[in-house]
Amino acid sequence: MDVVEKATEIANKYNDLELIDKKIIINQPEIWKFQFGDRQLNLVEPMIDNFEKFNSNTGWKQDRTAWGQVMQALAHFSFHCSGGQFTPCDLQGGVYSDGVVLTDPVVMSRNQRFGPTDLGGEGIDSFFSRHVCNEYCREWWTRPARRQATFADRKGTTMIRVQTQTGRSPFSRQYY
Ligand SMILES: [Zn+2]
């Protein structure tokens, strides 16, 4: 939920600049508790049409289309206006006539505060080692001084490995 809030703040700042004539909206999930059955908590989101993936958290990118390029520029803009603190990525969602609705974004932060998909400073540096500025970027936007690709360039979402005790037995049933 923290991630969604930060991504929304970034998208709103980008929309306010009016660099493009369309809007970027972040899908707002809600937690629903069903009254019947096992009453479990469910994270639900409005349904999205025309789903596309624009980038991953390691810098894999689709920049063949205008929206693909706008998403790479959004990540660059965020780095610039947050003083290098935040880069939204894993941008995916639905393209509509008046804008894009992004769902389930990742935000990478210097101090790695957004969970296992936040690859921290090294993630931000890896991401920018693969960023190519396009017509939606501005040449005065700052970039990381260090552009080292620590993480491999994958389309899927990369997570930080959690150190575990390898001597322990695995799950006795499948939880996922
Ligand atoms: Zn750029």
Backbone and ligand atoms as CSV (ligand in chain L), in Angstrom:
chain,resi,resn,atom,element,x,y,z
A,1,MET,N,N,0.830,-1.204,0.000
A,1,MET,CA,C,0.000,0.000,0.000
A,1,MET,C,C,0.869,1.261,0.000
A,2,ASP,N,N,1.974,1.226,0.744
A,2,ASP,CA,C,2.960,2.310,0.756
A,2,ASP,C,C,3.506,2.578,-0.640
A,3,VAL,N,N,3.753,1.469,-1.357
A,3,VAL,CA,C,4.318,1.553,-2.705
A,3,VAL,C,C,3.328,2.247,-3.630
A,4,VAL,N,N,2.060,1.863,-3.509
A,4,VAL,CA,C,1.024,2.447,-4.359
A,4,VAL,C,C,0.922,3.948,-4.085
A,5,GLU,N,N,1.012,4.320,-2.817
A,5,GLU,CA,C,0.932,5.733,-2.442
A,5,GLU,C,C,2.091,6.533,-3.063
A,6,LYS,N,N,3.299,5.979,-2.954
A,6,LYS,CA,C,4.479,6.669,-3.520
A,6,LYS,C,C,4.363,6.751,-5.049
A,7,ALA,N,N,3.962,5.649,-5.687
A,7,ALA,CA,C,3.833,5.641,-7.151
A,7,ALA,C,C,2.773,6.651,-7.600
A,8,THR,N,N,1.713,6.781,-6.824
A,8,THR,CA,C,0.640,7.731,-7.148
A,8,THR,C,C,1.165,9.164,-7.059
A,9,GLU,N,N,1.945,9.426,-6.014
A,9,GLU,CA,C,2.534,10.763,-5.834
A,9,GLU,C,C,3.423,11.114,-7.043
A,10,ILE,N,N,4.230,10.146,-7.482
A,10,ILE,CA,C,5.137,10.369,-8.621
A,10,ILE,C,C,4.330,10.612,-9.902
A,11,ALA,N,N,3.312,9.763,-10.134
A,11,ALA,CA,C,2.494,9.894,-11.353
A,11,ALA,C,C,1.783,11.255,-11.358
A,12,ASN,N,N,1.291,11.683,-10.197
A,12,ASN,CA,C,0.597,12.971,-10.129
A,12,ASN,C,C,1.534,14.130,-10.461
A,13,LYS,N,N,2.766,14.052,-9.947
A,13,LYS,CA,C,3.751,15.104,-10.256
A,13,LYS,C,C,4.035,15.146,-11.755
A,14,TYR,N,N,4.150,13.945,-12.341
A,14,TYR,CA,C,4.426,13.862,-13.778
A,14,TYR,C,C,3.251,14.444,-14.565
A,15,ASN,N,N,2.020,14.087,-14.164
A,15,ASN,CA,C,0.821,14.612,-14.841
A,15,ASN,C,C,0.770,16.139,-14.752
A,16,ASP,N,N,1.154,16.676,-13.586
A,16,ASP,CA,C,1.112,18.130,-13.380
A,16,ASP,C,C,2.038,18.883,-14.338
A,17,LEU,N,N,3.117,18.224,-14.761
A,17,LEU,CA,C,4.061,18.876,-15.691
A,17,LEU,C,C,3.458,19.093,-17.070
A,18,GLU,N,N,2.457,18.280,-17.404
A,18,GLU,CA,C,1.805,18.341,-18.721
A,18,GLU,C,C,2.794,18.203,-19.878
A,19,LEU,N,N,3.713,17.261,-19.723
A,19,LEU,CA,C,4.646,16.960,-20.817
A,19,LEU,C,C,3.920,16.189,-21.912
A,20,ILE,N,N,2.861,15.486,-21.526
A,20,ILE,CA,C,2.049,14.756,-22.510
A,20,ILE,C,C,0.586,15.151,-22.293
A,21,ASP,N,N,-0.232,14.910,-23.324
A,21,ASP,CA,C,-1.647,15.324,-23.223
A,21,ASP,C,C,-2.544,14.210,-22.693
A,22,LYS,N,N,-1.942,13.184,-22.061
A,22,LYS,CA,C,-2.704,12.073,-21.488
A,22,LYS,C,C,-2.314,11.937,-20.017
A,23,LYS,N,N,-3.090,11.158,-19.289
A,23,LYS,CA,C,-2.819,10.997,-17.853
A,23,LYS,C,C,-2.272,9.607,-17.538
A,24,ILE,N,N,-1.424,9.571,-16.507
A,24,ILE,CA,C,-0.957,8.284,-15.964
A,24,ILE,C,C,-1.639,8.119,-14.616
A,25,ILE,N,N,-2.379,7.038,-14.493
A,25,ILE,CA,C,-3.148,6.784,-13.268
A,25,ILE,C,C,-2.639,5.489,-12.632
A,26,ILE,N,N,-2.539,5.476,-11.325
A,26,ILE,CA,C,-2.138,4.244,-10.629
A,26,ILE,C,C,-3.403,3.581,-10.083
A,27,ASN,N,N,-3.594,2.332,-10.456
A,27,ASN,CA,C,-4.756,1.579,-9.986
A,27,ASN,C,C,-4.704,1.475,-8.464
A,28,GLN,N,N,-5.777,1.817,-7.781
A,28,GLN,CA,C,-5.785,1.802,-6.315
A,28,GLN,C,C,-6.428,0.508,-5.812
A,29,PRO,N,N,-5.613,-0.377,-5.243
A,29,PRO,CA,C,-6.208,-1.627,-4.731
A,29,PRO,C,C,-6.941,-1.367,-3.414
A,30,GLU,N,N,-7.862,-2.243,-3.084
A,30,GLU,CA,C,-8.560,-2.159,-1.800
A,30,GLU,C,C,-8.521,-3.534,-1.154
A,31,ILE,N,N,-8.572,-3.529,0.176
A,31,ILE,CA,C,-8.643,-4.820,0.869
A,31,ILE,C,C,-10.108,-5.095,1.189
A,32,TRP,N,N,-10.593,-6.209,0.674
A,32,TRP,CA,C,-11.982,-6.589,0.918
A,32,TRP,C,C,-12.003,-7.830,1.798
A,33,LYS,N,N,-12.939,-7.853,2.719
A,33,LYS,CA,C,-13.133,-9.052,3.532
A,33,LYS,C,C,-14.504,-9.600,3.158
A,34,PHE,N,N,-14.531,-10.840,2.672
A,34,PHE,CA,C,-15.808,-11.408,2.268
A,34,PHE,C,C,-16.596,-11.852,3.490
A,35,GLN,N,N,-17.923,-11.653,3.433
A,35,GLN,CA,C,-18.774,-11.974,4.588
A,35,GLN,C,C,-19.017,-13.462,4.742
A,36,PHE,N,N,-18.909,-14.201,3.645
A,36,PHE,CA,C,-19.227,-15.625,3.707
A,36,PHE,C,C,-17.959,-16.426,3.437
A,37,GLY,N,N,-18.063,-17.724,3.584
A,37,GLY,CA,C,-16.921,-18.587,3.318
A,37,GLY,C,C,-15.880,-18.428,4.413
A,38,ASP,N,N,-14.598,-18.397,4.032
A,38,ASP,CA,C,-13.538,-18.387,5.055
A,38,ASP,C,C,-13.174,-16.976,5.524
A,39,ARG,N,N,-13.884,-15.962,5.059
A,39,ARG,CA,C,-13.708,-14.573,5.503
A,39,ARG,C,C,-12.269,-14.077,5.379
A,40,GLN,N,N,-11.571,-14.612,4.394
A,40,GLN,CA,C,-10.177,-14.164,4.251
A,40,GLN,C,C,-10.120,-12.758,3.653
A,41,LEU,N,N,-8.961,-12.093,3.853
A,41,LEU,CA,C,-8.763,-10.768,3.284
A,41,LEU,C,C,-8.296,-10.926,1.845
A,42,ASN,N,N,-8.830,-10.122,0.968
A,42,ASN,CA,C,-8.468,-10.199,-0.444
A,42,ASN,C,C,-8.074,-8.823,-0.944
A,43,LEU,N,N,-6.996,-8.788,-1.713
A,43,LEU,CA,C,-6.567,-7.529,-2.316
A,43,LEU,C,C,-7.224,-7.468,-3.697
A,44,VAL,N,N,-8.094,-6.503,-3.910
A,44,VAL,CA,C,-8.805,-6.446,-5.183
A,44,VAL,C,C,-8.518,-5.129,-5.902
A,45,GLU,N,N,-8.570,-5.198,-7.221
A,45,GLU,CA,C,-8.326,-4.022,-8.047
A,45,GLU,C,C,-9.349,-3.997,-9.169
A,46,PRO,N,N,-9.669,-2.800,-9.669
A,46,PRO,CA,C,-10.547,-2.762,-10.842
A,46,PRO,C,C,-9.894,-3.517,-12.008
A,47,MET,N,N,-10.712,-4.115,-12.835
A,47,MET,CA,C,-10.241,-4.872,-14.008
A,47,MET,C,C,-9.613,-3.909,-15.026
A,48,ILE,N,N,-8.535,-4.361,-15.643
A,48,ILE,CA,C,-7.836,-3.520,-16.629
A,48,ILE,C,C,-7.864,-4.183,-18.002
A,49,ASP,N,N,-8.151,-3.384,-19.041
A,49,ASP,CA,C,-8.148,-3.900,-20.417
A,49,ASP,C,C,-6.804,-3.608,-21.082
A,50,ASN,N,N,-6.530,-4.280,-22.171
A,50,ASN,CA,C,-5.340,-4.036,-23.010
A,50,ASN,C,C,-4.052,-3.978,-22.186
A,51,PHE,N,N,-3.815,-5.016,-21.425
A,51,PHE,CA,C,-2.680,-5.064,-20.511
A,51,PHE,C,C,-1.346,-5.167,-21.256
A,52,GLU,N,N,-0.392,-4.342,-20.848
A,52,GLU,CA,C,0.960,-4.380,-21.447
A,52,GLU,C,C,2.000,-4.209,-20.357
A,53,LYS,N,N,3.187,-4.794,-20.542
A,53,LYS,CA,C,4.295,-4.556,-19.605
A,53,LYS,C,C,5.284,-3.609,-20.272
A,54,PHE,N,N,5.701,-2.564,-19.547
A,54,PHE,CA,C,6.577,-1.533,-20.131
A,54,PHE,C,C,8.020,-1.626,-19.665
A,55,ASN,N,N,8.237,-2.059,-18.420
A,55,ASN,CA,C,9.616,-2.284,-17.963
A,55,ASN,C,C,9.610,-3.189,-16.731
A,56,SER,N,N,10.808,-3.608,-16.318
A,56,SER,CA,C,10.937,-4.437,-15.120
A,56,SER,C,C,11.780,-3.662,-14.118
A,57,ASN,N,N,12.023,-4.243,-12.962
A,57,ASN,CA,C,12.823,-3.521,-11.969
A,57,ASN,C,C,14.336,-3.642,-12.215
A,58,THR,N,N,14.731,-4.409,-13.236
A,58,THR,CA,C,16.165,-4.485,-13.540
A,58,THR,C,C,16.524,-3.702,-14.811
A,59,GLY,N,N,15.528,-3.109,-15.438
A,59,GLY,CA,C,15.838,-2.281,-16.607
A,59,GLY,C,C,15.473,-2.894,-17.942
A,60,TRP,N,N,14.868,-4.105,-17.907
A,60,TRP,CA,C,14.291,-4.600,-19.172
A,60,TRP,C,C,13.244,-3.576,-19.586
A,61,LYS,N,N,13.164,-3.258,-20.865
A,61,LYS,CA,C,12.203,-2.232,-21.252
A,61,LYS,C,C,11.608,-2.483,-22.626
A,62,GLN,N,N,10.395,-1.983,-22.771
A,62,GLN,CA,C,9.717,-1.972,-24.061
A,62,GLN,C,C,9.650,-0.503,-24.407
A,63,ASP,N,N,10.489,-0.057,-25.348
A,63,ASP,CA,C,10.395,1.355,-25.720
A,63,ASP,C,C,10.170,1.528,-27.220
A,64,ARG,N,N,9.460,0.550,-27.817
A,64,ARG,CA,C,9.118,0.632,-29.242
A,64,ARG,C,C,7.899,1.529,-29.452
A,65,THR,N,N,7.034,1.614,-28.445
A,65,THR,CA,C,5.806,2.403,-28.604
A,65,THR,C,C,5.932,3.710,-27.812
A,66,ALA,N,N,5.049,4.658,-28.120
A,66,ALA,CA,C,5.065,5.939,-27.411
A,66,ALA,C,C,4.853,5.716,-25.912
A,67,TRP,N,N,3.899,4.865,-25.550
A,67,TRP,CA,C,3.661,4.646,-24.119
A,67,TRP,C,C,4.851,3.970,-23.442
A,68,GLY,N,N,5.498,3.066,-24.177
A,68,GLY,CA,C,6.709,2.427,-23.643
A,68,GLY,C,C,7.753,3.487,-23.332
A,69,GLN,N,N,7.905,4.452,-24.234
A,69,GLN,CA,C,8.888,5.528,-24.029
A,69,GLN,C,C,8.483,6.444,-22.875
A,70,VAL,N,N,7.180,6.734,-22.777
A,70,VAL,CA,C,6.712,7.595,-21.680
A,70,VAL,C,C,7.029,6.926,-20.332
A,71,MET,N,N,6.865,5.614,-20.259
A,71,MET,CA,C,7.119,4.918,-18.985
A,71,MET,C,C,8.597,4.968,-18.588
A,72,GLN,N,N,9.496,4.874,-19.592
A,72,GLN,CA,C,10.933,4.975,-19.283
A,72,GLN,C,C,11.235,6.402,-18.813
A,73,ALA,N,N,10.548,7.376,-19.440
A,73,ALA,CA,C,10.741,8.782,-19.056
A,73,ALA,C,C,10.181,9.037,-17.653
A,74,LEU,N,N,9.070,8.385,-17.310
A,74,LEU,CA,C,8.478,8.556,-15.972
A,74,LEU,C,C,9.477,8.105,-14.897
A,75,ALA,N,N,10.157,6.987,-15.151
A,75,ALA,CA,C,11.164,6.493,-14.199
A,75,ALA,C,C,12.307,7.503,-14.065
A,76,HIS,N,N,12.733,8.052,-15.206
A,76,HIS,CA,C,13.835,9.020,-15.194
A,76,HIS,C,C,13.411,10.305,-14.469
A,77,PHE,N,N,12.190,10.777,-14.761
A,77,PHE,CA,C,11.654,11.977,-14.109
A,77,PHE,C,C,11.630,11.810,-12.592
A,78,SER,N,N,11.197,10.648,-12.157
A,78,SER,CA,C,11.086,10.404,-10.718
A,78,SER,C,C,12.452,10.452,-10.034
A,79,PHE,N,N,13.437,9.841,-10.682
A,79,PHE,CA,C,14.805,9.887,-10.137
A,79,PHE,C,C,15.232,11.347,-9.991
A,80,HIS,N,N,14.993,12.113,-11.040
A,80,HIS,CA,C,15.399,13.532,-11.058
A,80,HIS,C,C,14.695,14.331,-9.962
A,81,CYS,N,N,13.356,14.232,-9.896
A,81,CYS,CA,C,12.642,15.144,-8.988
A,81,CYS,C,C,12.701,14.686,-7.540
A,82,SER,N,N,13.142,13.444,-7.286
A,82,SER,CA,C,13.269,12.999,-5.887
A,82,SER,C,C,14.717,13.108,-5.409
A,83,GLY,N,N,15.560,13.754,-6.178
A,83,GLY,CA,C,16.970,13.873,-5.802
A,83,GLY,C,C,17.643,12.497,-5.761
A,84,GLY,N,N,17.232,11.611,-6.660
A,84,GLY,CA,C,17.862,10.292,-6.758
A,84,GLY,C,C,17.331,9.267,-5.773
A,85,GLN,N,N,16.266,9.591,-5.042
A,85,GLN,CA,C,15.752,8.671,-4.015
A,85,GLN,C,C,14.851,7.561,-4.554
A,86,PHE,N,N,13.992,7.891,-5.540
A,86,PHE,CA,C,12.963,6.933,-5.962
A,86,PHE,C,C,12.897,6.732,-7.472
A,87,THR,N,N,12.776,5.461,-7.864
A,87,THR,CA,C,12.555,5.132,-9.267
A,87,THR,C,C,11.399,4.134,-9.351
A,88,PRO,N,N,10.268,4.543,-9.926
A,88,PRO,CA,C,9.195,3.574,-10.101
A,88,PRO,C,C,9.525,2.676,-11.288
A,89,CYS,N,N,9.228,1.407,-11.184
A,89,CYS,CA,C,9.507,0.492,-12.298
A,89,CYS,C,C,8.551,-0.685,-12.215
A,90,ASP,N,N,8.815,-1.718,-13.038
A,90,ASP,CA,C,7.861,-2.808,-13.169
A,90,ASP,C,C,6.522,-2.208,-13.604
A,91,LEU,N,N,6.609,-1.259,-14.505
A,91,LEU,CA,C,5.414,-0.530,-14.920
A,91,LEU,C,C,4.647,-1.344,-15.947
A,92,GLN,N,N,3.392,-1.585,-15.617
A,92,GLN,CA,C,2.533,-2.403,-16.462
A,92,GLN,C,C,1.094,-1.957,-16.245
A,93,GLY,N,N,0.306,-2.129,-17.255
A,93,GLY,CA,C,-1.089,-1.727,-17.093
A,93,GLY,C,C,-1.813,-1.655,-18.416
A,94,GLY,N,N,-2.923,-0.954,-18.388
A,94,GLY,CA,C,-3.797,-0.907,-19.553
A,94,GLY,C,C,-3.750,0.447,-20.232
A,95,VAL,N,N,-3.717,0.410,-21.568
A,95,VAL,CA,C,-3.698,1.638,-22.353
A,95,VAL,C,C,-5.122,1.974,-22.789
A,96,TYR,N,N,-5.560,3.187,-22.482
A,96,TYR,CA,C,-6.901,3.666,-22.851
A,96,TYR,C,C,-6.743,4.894,-23.736
A,97,SER,N,N,-7.824,5.406,-24.284
A,97,SER,CA,C,-7.714,6.534,-25.215
A,97,SER,C,C,-7.208,7.795,-24.507
A,98,ASP,N,N,-7.504,7.935,-23.209
A,98,ASP,CA,C,-7.106,9.149,-22.500
A,98,ASP,C,C,-5.946,8.965,-21.528
A,99,GLY,N,N,-5.320,7.804,-21.544
A,99,GLY,CA,C,-4.172,7.602,-20.664
A,99,GLY,C,C,-3.895,6.140,-20.389
A,100,VAL,N,N,-3.074,5.915,-19.360
A,100,VAL,CA,C,-2.675,4.563,-18.979
A,100,VAL,C,C,-3.019,4.355,-17.506
A,101,VAL,N,N,-3.526,3.173,-17.190
A,101,VAL,CA,C,-3.747,2.818,-15.787
A,101,VAL,C,C,-2.692,1.784,-15.423
A,102,LEU,N,N,-1.795,2.142,-14.507
A,102,LEU,CA,C,-0.724,1.228,-14.104
A,102,LEU,C,C,-1.170,0.434,-12.882
A,103,THR,N,N,-0.749,-0.820,-12.832
A,103,THR,CA,C,-1.135,-1.648,-11.710
A,103,THR,C,C,0.077,-2.327,-11.091
A,104,ASP,N,N,0.056,-2.507,-9.797
A,104,ASP,CA,C,1.066,-3.254,-9.067
A,104,ASP,C,C,2.501,-2.792,-9.373
A,105,PRO,N,N,2.771,-1.483,-9.274
A,105,PRO,CA,C,4.132,-1.017,-9.589
A,105,PRO,C,C,5.123,-1.372,-8.480
A,106,VAL,N,N,6.392,-1.312,-8.839
A,106,VAL,CA,C,7.480,-1.429,-7.862
A,106,VAL,C,C,8.050,-0.029,-7.739
A,107,VAL,N,N,8.443,0.375,-6.539
A,107,VAL,CA,C,9.224,1.598,-6.417
A,107,VAL,C,C,10.554,1.196,-5.792
A,108,MET,N,N,11.642,1.570,-6.434
A,108,MET,CA,C,12.963,1.308,-5.842
A,108,MET,C,C,13.402,2.569,-5.123
A,109,SER,N,N,13.998,2.379,-3.946
A,109,SER,CA,C,14.413,3.530,-3.139
A,109,SER,C,C,15.855,3.322,-2.696
A,110,ARG,N,N,16.564,4.423,-2.478
A,110,ARG,CA,C,17.968,4.339,-2.032
A,110,ARG,C,C,18.102,3.529,-0.752
A,111,ASN,N,N,17.155,3.730,0.186
A,111,ASN,CA,C,17.266,3.001,1.463
A,111,ASN,C,C,16.391,1.744,1.506
A,112,GLN,N,N,15.990,1.281,0.351
A,112,GLN,CA,C,15.303,-0.001,0.197
A,112,GLN,C,C,14.154,-0.195,1.184
A,113,ARG,N,N,13.194,0.733,1.135
A,113,ARG,CA,C,12.121,0.655,2.121
A,113,ARG,C,C,10.821,0.059,1.613
A,114,PHE,N,N,10.806,-0.399,0.336
A,114,PHE,CA,C,9.544,-0.881,-0.221
A,114,PHE,C,C,9.497,-2.391,-0.469
A,115,GLY,N,N,10.131,-3.177,0.387
A,115,GLY,CA,C,9.962,-4.634,0.292
A,115,GLY,C,C,10.912,-5.319,-0.671
A,116,PRO,N,N,10.707,-6.642,-0.872
A,116,PRO,CA,C,11.690,-7.458,-1.604
A,116,PRO,C,C,11.879,-7.124,-3.078
A,117,THR,N,N,10.927,-6.420,-3.694
A,117,THR,CA,C,11.121,-6.071,-5.106
A,117,THR,C,C,11.823,-4.722,-5.257
A,118,ASP,N,N,12.049,-4.049,-4.132
A,118,ASP,CA,C,12.811,-2.794,-4.131
A,118,ASP,C,C,14.287,-3.174,-4.058
A,119,LEU,N,N,14.994,-3.042,-5.181
A,119,LEU,CA,C,16.384,-3.513,-5.247
A,119,LEU,C,C,17.365,-2.450,-4.753
A,120,GLY,N,N,16.838,-1.367,-4.175
A,120,GLY,CA,C,17.695,-0.363,-3.540
A,120,GLY,C,C,18.572,0.406,-4.511
A,121,GLY,N,N,19.639,1.002,-3.951
A,121,GLY,CA,C,20.549,1.828,-4.747
A,121,GLY,C,C,21.171,1.069,-5.913
A,122,GLU,N,N,21.532,-0.183,-5.675
A,122,GLU,CA,C,22.138,-0.975,-6.762
A,122,GLU,C,C,21.115,-1.246,-7.862
A,123,GLY,N,N,19.859,-1.396,-7.458
A,123,GLY,CA,C,18.774,-1.600,-8.421
A,123,GLY,C,C,18.565,-0.357,-9.268
A,124,ILE,N,N,18.576,0.800,-8.605
A,124,ILE,CA,C,18.401,2.069,-9.332
A,124,ILE,C,C,19.556,2.241,-10.329
A,125,ASP,N,N,20.780,1.961,-9.865
A,125,ASP,CA,C,21.949,2.090,-10.753
A,125,ASP,C,C,21.865,1.115,-11.931
A,126,SER,N,N,21.440,-0.125,-11.658
A,126,SER,CA,C,21.292,-1.127,-12.732
A,126,SER,C,C,20.250,-0.666,-13.739
A,127,PHE,N,N,19.123,-0.175,-13.202
A,127,PHE,CA,C,18.038,0.285,-14.058
A,127,PHE,C,C,18.542,1.371,-15.014
A,128,PHE,N,N,19.284,2.336,-14.469
A,128,PHE,CA,C,19.754,3.453,-15.306
A,128,PHE,C,C,20.903,3.074,-16.229
A,129,SER,N,N,21.599,1.982,-15.914
A,129,SER,CA,C,22.658,1.558,-16.839
A,129,SER,C,C,22.029,1.143,-18.167
A,130,ARG,N,N,20.714,0.832,-18.154
A,130,ARG,CA,C,20.030,0.382,-19.380
A,130,ARG,C,C,19.051,1.425,-19.915
A,131,HIS,N,N,18.953,2.549,-19.221
A,131,HIS,CA,C,18.005,3.574,-19.663
A,131,HIS,C,C,18.590,4.371,-20.833
A,132,VAL,N,N,17.797,4.515,-21.870
A,132,VAL,CA,C,18.192,5.361,-22.999
A,132,VAL,C,C,17.176,6.493,-23.059
A,133,CYS,N,N,17.644,7.717,-22.948
A,133,CYS,CA,C,16.714,8.839,-22.957
A,133,CYS,C,C,15.986,8.909,-24.295
A,134,ASN,N,N,14.741,9.318,-24.234
A,134,ASN,CA,C,13.934,9.438,-25.450
A,134,ASN,C,C,13.289,10.825,-25.469
A,135,GLU,N,N,12.409,11.054,-26.410
A,135,GLU,CA,C,11.842,12.407,-26.575
A,135,GLU,C,C,10.983,12.860,-25.401
A,136,TYR,N,N,10.591,11.928,-24.518
A,136,TYR,CA,C,9.789,12.308,-23.350
A,136,TYR,C,C,10.659,12.648,-22.136
A,137,CYS,N,N,11.967,12.399,-22.217
A,137,CYS,CA,C,12.901,12.787,-21.157
A,137,CYS,C,C,13.334,14.225,-21.420
A,138,ARG,N,N,13.909,14.844,-20.435
A,138,ARG,CA,C,14.482,16.178,-20.623
A,138,ARG,C,C,15.978,16.067,-20.328
A,139,GLU,N,N,16.789,16.779,-21.138
A,139,GLU,CA,C,18.235,16.551,-21.026
A,139,GLU,C,C,18.822,17.034,-19.700
A,140,TRP,N,N,18.103,17.932,-18.998
A,140,TRP,CA,C,18.623,18.422,-17.715
A,140,TRP,C,C,18.252,17.511,-16.535
A,141,TRP,N,N,17.448,16.477,-16.787
A,141,TRP,CA,C,17.117,15.561,-15.690
A,141,TRP,C,C,18.386,14.822,-15.254
A,142,THR,N,N,18.583,14.731,-13.961
A,142,THR,CA,C,19.786,14.072,-13.444
A,142,THR,C,C,19.694,12.556,-13.605
A,143,ARG,N,N,20.876,11.931,-13.570
A,143,ARG,CA,C,20.985,10.469,-13.653
A,143,ARG,C,C,21.942,10.035,-12.555
A,144,PRO,N,N,21.942,8.751,-12.182
A,144,PRO,CA,C,22.905,8.315,-11.158
A,144,PRO,C,C,24.333,8.489,-11.664
A,145,ALA,N,N,25.228,8.851,-10.749
A,145,ALA,CA,C,26.630,9.017,-11.132
A,145,ALA,C,C,27.214,7.646,-11.500
A,146,ARG,N,N,26.780,6.662,-10.744
A,146,ARG,CA,C,27.299,5.314,-10.935
A,146,ARG,C,C,26.244,4.521,-11.721
A,147,ARG,N,N,26.626,3.999,-12.877
A,147,ARG,CA,C,25.650,3.266,-13.677
A,147,ARG,C,C,26.110,1.845,-13.887
A,148,GLN,N,N,26.140,1.115,-12.794
A,148,GLN,CA,C,26.640,-0.246,-12.881
A,148,GLN,C,C,25.488,-1.241,-12.899
A,149,ALA,N,N,25.551,-2.210,-13.795
A,149,ALA,CA,C,24.487,-3.208,-13.904
A,149,ALA,C,C,24.747,-4.379,-12.966
A,150,THR,N,N,24.338,-4.245,-11.702
A,150,THR,CA,C,24.531,-5.317,-10.727
A,150,THR,C,C,23.560,-6.466,-11.006
A,151,PHE,N,N,22.337,-6.115,-11.442
A,151,PHE,CA,C,21.313,-7.128,-11.681
A,151,PHE,C,C,21.173,-7.409,-13.173
A,152,ALA,N,N,20.929,-8.680,-13.506
A,152,ALA,CA,C,20.730,-9.046,-14.907
A,152,ALA,C,C,19.412,-8.450,-15.403
A,153,ASP,N,N,19.373,-8.198,-16.682
A,153,ASP,CA,C,18.269,-7.555,-17.359
A,153,ASP,C,C,17.158,-8.592,-17.625
A,154,ARG,N,N,16.156,-8.652,-16.749
A,154,ARG,CA,C,15.089,-9.654,-16.913
A,154,ARG,C,C,13.728,-8.987,-17.058
A,155,LYS,N,N,12.872,-9.597,-17.877
A,155,LYS,CA,C,11.526,-9.037,-18.072
A,155,LYS,C,C,10.672,-9.237,-16.817
A,156,GLY,N,N,10.862,-10.368,-16.155
A,156,GLY,CA,C,10.104,-10.643,-14.935
A,156,GLY,C,C,10.612,-9.784,-13.778
A,157,THR,N,N,9.916,-9.828,-12.659
A,157,THR,CA,C,10.299,-9.039,-11.486
A,157,THR,C,C,11.382,-9.776,-10.707
A,158,THR,N,N,12.470,-9.072,-10.404
A,158,THR,CA,C,13.554,-9.663,-9.617
A,158,THR,C,C,13.335,-9.333,-8.146
A,159,MET,N,N,13.516,-10.344,-7.283
A,159,MET,CA,C,13.381,-10.107,-5.844
A,159,MET,C,C,14.714,-10.332,-5.155
A,160,ILE,N,N,14.908,-9.622,-4.051
A,160,ILE,CA,C,16.090,-9.812,-3.219
A,160,ILE,C,C,16.002,-11.196,-2.581
A,161,ARG,N,N,17.097,-11.933,-2.597
A,161,ARG,CA,C,17.117,-13.255,-1.958
A,161,ARG,C,C,17.122,-13.094,-0.456
A,162,VAL,N,N,16.293,-13.859,0.200
A,162,VAL,CA,C,16.268,-13.830,1.659
A,162,VAL,C,C,17.175,-14.956,2.139
A,163,GLN,N,N,18.097,-14.614,3.030
A,163,GLN,CA,C,18.989,-15.635,3.579
A,163,GLN,C,C,18.153,-16.555,4.465
A,164,THR,N,N,18.238,-17.843,4.237
A,164,THR,CA,C,17.442,-18.761,5.041
A,164,THR,C,C,18.345,-19.883,5.523
A,165,GLN,N,N,17.812,-20.690,6.415
A,165,GLN,CA,C,18.635,-21.795,6.907
A,165,GLN,C,C,18.436,-22.990,6.002
A,166,THR,N,N,19.449,-23.252,5.198
A,166,THR,CA,C,19.304,-24.272,4.164
A,166,THR,C,C,19.169,-25.679,4.747
A,167,GLY,N,N,19.569,-25.855,5.997
A,167,GLY,CA,C,19.442,-27.165,6.622
A,167,GLY,C,C,17.994,-27.509,6.988
A,168,ARG,N,N,17.132,-26.499,7.015
A,168,ARG,CA,C,15.727,-26.737,7.370
A,168,ARG,C,C,14.983,-27.444,6.241
A,169,SER,N,N,13.915,-28.155,6.601
A,169,SER,CA,C,13.138,-28.850,5.566
A,169,SER,C,C,12.243,-27.837,4.837
A,170,PRO,N,N,11.878,-28.150,3.606
A,170,PRO,CA,C,10.993,-27.247,2.855
A,170,PRO,C,C,9.553,-27.330,3.374
A,171,PHE,N,N,8.662,-26.497,2.854
A,171,PHE,CA,C,7.244,-26.549,3.225
A,171,PHE,C,C,6.707,-27.968,3.061
A,172,SER,N,N,5.828,-28.378,3.953
A,172,SER,CA,C,5.273,-29.721,3.833
A,172,SER,C,C,4.078,-29.743,2.871
A,173,ARG,N,N,3.546,-28.597,2.534
A,173,ARG,CA,C,2.505,-28.547,1.515
A,173,ARG,C,C,2.761,-27.303,0.659
A,174,GLN,N,N,2.095,-27.269,-0.473
A,174,GLN,CA,C,2.334,-26.139,-1.363
A,174,GLN,C,C,1.491,-24.951,-0.939
A,175,TYR,N,N,2.151,-23.830,-0.636
A,175,TYR,CA,C,1.442,-22.641,-0.171
A,175,TYR,C,C,1.136,-21.658,-1.294
A,176,TYR,N,N,1.643,-21.958,-2.487
A,176,TYR,CA,C,1.471,-20.950,-3.538
A,176,TYR,C,C,1.011,-21.610,-4.826
L,1,ZN,ZN,ZN,15.836,9.603,-19.718
